[in-house]
Amino acid sequence: MSPLVEPNLALILFLPWFLILGVLFWCFPRQPRTRARRLFDASALLVALLAFLAAIHWAHAAADPGYGHMWRQVLATAVGYGVYLAAMTAAFALRRRWLRRMG
C-alpha cells in the first residue's frame, strides 16, 4: 500500500459517510439560516474533520505492531470515527442551545 494512502485509508473510506452526516447537520433545522449559523456550521464541520484526521494519524502511529499490520487500520478507524462523532455531537448540542437562546 502506498505510504500516503495507508495512514489516510480511514478518511478515504469514511468520506462518503461524513458527507452524508455533514449535509444533514448543515440542512437541519432549516431555520434560522443566518450568516452566523452558516459560519458556526462550517466551523463545526471543519473542526470535526481536523479532529478526525489528528485522531487517525495518532492512532495509526500509536498502534502496537505486535498485533499485526491490520491492527493499525482498525484502531485508527475506530478512534477516528469516535472522535468525529463526539465533535459532531458537541456541535449539535451547542448549536441547539444557541438557537434556543436566539428564539
C-alpha positions in Angstrom: 0.0 0.0 0.0 1.2 3.5 -0.8 2.8 5.3 2.2 0.4 8.3 1.5 -2.7 6.1 1.4 -2.1 3.9 4.4 -2.4 6.5 7.2 -5.4 8.1 5.4 -7.3 5.0 4.5 -9.9 5.6 7.2 -10.5 9.1 5.8 -10.9 7.7 2.2 -13.4 5.0 3.4 -15.4 7.3 5.7 -15.6 10.4 3.3 -18.9 9.4 1.8 -20.5 8.8 5.2 -19.0 12.1 6.6 -20.5 13.9 3.5 -24.0 12.5 4.4 -23.7 13.4 8.1 -22.3 16.8 7.1 -25.2 17.6 4.8 -27.7 16.5 7.4 -26.0 18.7 10.0 -25.9 21.6 7.6 -29.6 21.3 6.4 -31.4 20.6 9.7 -33.0 22.5 11.3 -33.9 24.6 8.3 -34.5 27.9 10.1 -33.0 30.2 11.1 -30.4 30.3 8.4 -28.3 33.4 9.3 -24.7 34.2 8.4 -23.7 33.3 12.0 -25.4 29.9 11.7 -23.6 29.1 8.4 -20.3 30.2 9.9 -20.9 28.0 13.0 -21.9 25.0 10.9 -18.9 25.3 8.6 -16.6 25.7 11.6 -18.1 22.7 13.3 -17.7 20.5 10.3 -14.1 21.7 9.8 -13.2 21.1 13.4 -14.7 17.6 13.3 -12.8 16.7 10.2 -9.5 18.0 11.6 -10.1 16.2 14.9 -10.7 13.0 12.9 -7.5 13.4 10.9 -5.5 14.1 14.1 -7.0 11.1 15.8 -6.4 8.6 12.9 -2.8 9.7 12.5 -2.2 9.5 16.2 -3.9 6.0 16.5 -2.0 4.8 13.4 1.3 5.8 14.9 0.4 4.6 18.5 -0.9 1.1 17.5 1.2 -1.8 18.6 2.6 -3.6 15.5 2.8 -6.8 17.5 -0.9 -7.4 16.9 -0.4 -7.3 13.1 -0.2 -4.8 10.4 -4.0 -4.5 10.0 -4.4 -3.5 13.7 -3.2 0.0 12.8 -6.0 0.5 10.4 -8.6 -1.0 12.8 -7.5 1.2 15.7 -7.2 4.3 13.6 -10.7 3.8 12.1 -12.3 3.2 15.5 -10.7 6.0 17.3 -11.1 8.5 14.4 -14.8 7.7 14.0 -15.4 8.1 17.7 -13.7 11.5 17.7 -15.6 12.6 14.7 -19.0 11.6 16.2 -18.0 13.2 19.6 -17.1 16.5 17.8 -20.4 16.5 15.8 -22.4 15.6 18.9 -20.9 18.5 20.8 -21.5 20.9 17.8 -25.1 19.7 17.6 -25.7 20.3 21.3 -24.0 23.7 21.2 -26.0 24.8 18.2 -29.2 23.6 19.7 -28.6 25.6 22.9 -27.5 28.7 20.9 -30.6 28.5 18.6 -33.0 28.2 21.6 -31.5 31.3 23.2 -32.0 33.2 19.9 -35.6 32.0 19.5 
